[in-house]
Amino acid sequence: MARKIARVDKSLCAACGACQKVCPRGAIYIFKGIYAAVDSNKCIGCSLCAKECPASIISMEKLEVEA
């Protein structure tokens, strides 16, 4: 079984917080003011963050989950 999860390209992230503001589950946080990070336990794979990111550096990846 697989589900999607947001992945941030940390090397390109400007920590603007746009993704954090739209996340309905609070799964995204700004790590030490440097880049956005994703809590995989909270992320539901809705892709709102990827759509909102002004730099288009958030991708949705499949995460394999044991059934």
C-alpha positions in Angstrom: 0.0 0.0 0.0 1.3 3.5 -0.8 0.3 7.0 0.0 1.7 10.3 -1.1 3.8 12.7 1.1 5.2 16.1 0.5 9.0 16.4 0.0 10.8 19.8 0.1 14.0 20.5 -1.8 15.7 22.0 1.3 18.6 23.4 -0.7 16.2 25.7 -2.6 13.7 26.6 0.1 13.6 30.2 1.2 11.5 29.4 4.3 8.8 31.8 3.2 6.1 29.9 5.1 3.5 29.8 2.2 3.3 26.1 2.4 3.0 26.1 6.2 0.0 28.5 6.0 -2.1 26.2 3.7 -1.4 22.9 5.3 -4.7 21.6 6.8 -2.9 19.2 9.2 -0.1 21.4 10.4 2.4 18.9 8.9 4.8 21.6 7.6 7.0 23.7 9.9 9.9 26.0 9.3 13.1 24.4 10.6 15.3 27.0 12.4 14.2 29.7 10.0 16.1 27.9 7.2 13.8 25.7 5.3 10.4 24.0 5.4 10.2 20.5 6.7 7.4 17.9 6.6 6.2 15.8 9.5 5.5 12.5 7.7 3.2 11.4 10.5 0.8 14.3 9.9 1.1 14.8 6.1 -2.0 13.5 4.3 -0.7 14.0 0.7 -3.2 16.6 -0.3 -0.6 18.6 -2.3 -1.9 22.0 -1.2 1.6 22.9 -0.1 3.1 22.0 -3.5 0.5 24.1 -5.3 1.1 27.1 -3.0 4.9 27.1 -3.1 6.1 30.1 -5.0 9.4 28.5 -5.9 7.7 25.1 -7.0 10.2 23.1 -4.9 7.7 20.8 -3.1 7.0 17.5 -4.8 4.6 14.7 -3.9 6.3 11.3 -3.5 4.9 7.9 -2.9 5.6 6.5 0.6 5.3 2.8 0.9 3.3 1.8 4.0 3.1 -1.7 5.4 -0.5 -3.0 5.4 
